[in-house]
Amino acid sequence: MFMSTGSFNQTHIIKGVIAVTVSTMLSSEKPDEFSKFDGLFDQAKQKMFEQAKKKQGDGIVDVSFNTEVVRMSVAPKFLVVHGYGTVISLPKNQGEKNTDGE
């Protein structure tokens, strides 16, 4: 299984688009602990690989991540990472049709 922020310029079959969201709450003792974003990216990638596997994909292309700091009026801040991409599979033989028009 592979992941790329770019496209894949060989014959492939599109299996679908996936999206994940992961978050963590910042404690009131450490309200600026933004290094937690690193762990959230790892969690998002793991979830994306799990979804791609369910779609019987070989990889995820055109991957993008968005980050957000959510402030609630009466609650602590949350760090949020959204990830999305396109699941593809590689043809196993010449008989498989390509569904992306290539």
C-alpha positions as CSV (number, residue, x, y, z in Angstrom):
1,M,0.0,0.0,0.0
2,F,1.3,3.4,-0.9
3,M,0.2,7.0,-0.4
4,S,1.1,10.1,-2.6
5,T,0.2,13.7,-2.6
6,G,0.5,13.6,-6.4
7,S,-1.3,11.8,-9.1
8,F,-0.4,8.3,-10.5
9,N,0.6,8.4,-14.2
10,Q,0.3,4.7,-15.0
11,T,-2.8,2.6,-15.8
12,H,-4.9,2.2,-12.7
13,I,-8.5,1.7,-11.5
14,I,-10.2,4.2,-9.3
15,K,-11.9,2.5,-6.3
16,G,-13.3,5.7,-4.7
17,V,-12.6,8.7,-2.6
18,I,-11.9,8.4,1.1
19,A,-12.0,11.0,3.9
20,V,-11.0,10.8,7.6
21,T,-11.1,13.2,10.6
22,V,-9.1,12.8,13.8
23,S,-8.8,15.2,16.7
24,T,-7.4,15.6,20.2
25,M,-8.2,18.0,23.0
26,L,-5.6,20.4,24.3
27,S,-5.4,20.5,28.1
28,S,-5.8,23.8,29.9
29,E,-2.3,23.3,31.4
30,K,-0.7,23.2,27.9
31,P,-3.0,25.1,25.6
32,D,-0.4,25.6,22.9
33,E,0.9,22.1,22.5
34,F,0.7,22.1,18.7
35,S,3.3,19.3,18.4
36,K,0.3,17.0,18.9
37,F,-0.5,17.6,15.2
38,D,2.3,15.2,14.3
39,G,0.5,12.3,16.0
40,L,-2.8,13.3,14.4
41,F,-1.3,13.1,10.9
42,D,0.0,9.6,11.7
43,Q,-3.5,8.6,12.9
44,A,-5.1,10.1,9.8
45,K,-2.8,8.2,7.5
46,Q,-3.5,4.9,9.4
47,K,-7.2,5.4,9.0
48,M,-6.8,6.2,5.4
49,F,-4.8,3.0,4.8
50,E,-7.6,1.0,6.6
51,Q,-10.3,2.5,4.4
52,A,-8.2,1.9,1.2
53,K,-7.8,-1.7,2.3
54,K,-11.5,-2.1,2.7
55,K,-11.9,-0.8,-0.9
56,Q,-9.3,-3.4,-2.0
57,G,-7.0,-0.6,-3.1
58,D,-3.3,-0.7,-3.8
59,G,-2.7,2.9,-2.9
60,I,-4.0,6.4,-2.2
61,V,-3.2,9.3,-4.5
62,D,-4.0,13.0,-4.6
63,V,-3.8,13.0,-0.8
64,S,-4.5,16.2,1.0
65,F,-4.6,17.2,4.7
66,N,-6.3,20.2,6.4
67,T,-5.6,21.3,9.9
68,E,-7.8,23.2,12.2
69,V,-7.7,24.5,15.8
70,V,-11.3,24.5,17.1
71,R,-12.1,26.8,20.1
72,M,-15.2,26.2,22.1
73,S,-16.6,29.0,24.2
74,V,-16.7,27.0,27.4
75,A,-14.4,24.1,26.6
76,P,-10.8,23.6,25.8
77,K,-9.3,23.8,22.3
78,F,-9.2,20.9,19.9
79,L,-6.7,20.1,17.2
80,V,-8.3,18.6,14.1
81,V,-6.8,17.0,11.0
82,H,-8.9,16.1,8.0
83,G,-7.4,13.8,5.3
84,Y,-8.7,12.8,2.0
85,G,-7.6,11.1,-1.2
86,T,-8.5,8.8,-4.1
87,V,-8.0,5.0,-3.7
88,I,-6.7,3.2,-6.7
89,S,-5.8,-0.3,-7.6
90,L,-3.3,-1.5,-10.2
91,P,-4.5,-3.9,-12.9
92,K,-3.6,-7.5,-12.2
93,N,-3.9,-8.6,-15.8
94,Q,-4.7,-7.2,-19.2
95,G,-8.4,-8.1,-18.9
96,E,-9.2,-5.5,-16.2
97,K,-10.7,-2.3,-17.5
98,N,-9.5,1.1,-16.4
99,T,-12.3,3.2,-15.0
100,D,-10.6,6.6,-15.1
101,G,-10.6,7.1,-18.8
102,E,-6.9,6.4,-19.5
